[in-house]
Structure formats: C-alpha cells, structure tokens
Amino acid sequence: MSNKVNTFVAPEDLVVDEVTSLEGFRIWVRLSNGVAGELNLTEIAQSPWFQRWQDRRLFENVRITPGGRNIVWGDDPDESDLIFCIIWLYVELTGQPWEEFEAEAKAQLVNA
C-alpha cells in the first residue's frame, strides 16, 4: 500500500504530484517527497458525505488543486466539497501514526 521514504518534508513543502483513479474506490497518489501508493477509499465511499462517488464519472474525475495541497472530485476543483488534504494523504500513504507525524513536523519547525 505504501512506499515509505525516510526523508521528512515539512508540511508546507509537501505537494501532490500525481493522482489517478483506479478500479473500485481506489486511487493512486504520488507526493513530492517520493511517497507513493494506492489508497482504498471503499469504506469512506459508504459514508453519506461521499455518496456522490456512486456516480463513477465523478469518482474518476479526481484532480489536484492549484498549488498541489489537496485532491478534489468534481468539475470545478476550486468549488468541490469532496476534498482530501495533503497531510491526510501523507499519513494514510505512509501508515505513520498521526502523533508521530505531528511530533516530526513540530521538531522540524523548531529546528528551522
């Protein structure tokens, strides 16, 4: 599922380089620090908020927002309400516990 990379990139420097929809409710994502992998969003797709993904054309219309900080679904990436942010993507792709990610981010900012 994930491709771990040992180099931590500060959240403000991290962007999505590529996203592609796959079969079912899966996407493939590559981040600017080299982390890449497939995310299975099947469980999320069952929530009422994401029911619009049942329209396969909408799910396949995943895209990166200008600036690369989020991925969105829909025709207008500036107005979509189906959004995943870069930090959530990073944590999901690496499998890193949120607390560990937060500690690394804080340490890097303090040492900057």
Buried (B, 14 or more C-beta within 10 A) or exposed (E): EBEEBEEBBEBEEBBBBEBEBBEEBBBBBBBBBEBBBBBBBEEBBEEEEBEBBEEEEBBEBBBBBEEBBBBBBBEEBEEBEBBBEBBBBBBBBBEBEEEEBBEBBEEBEEEE
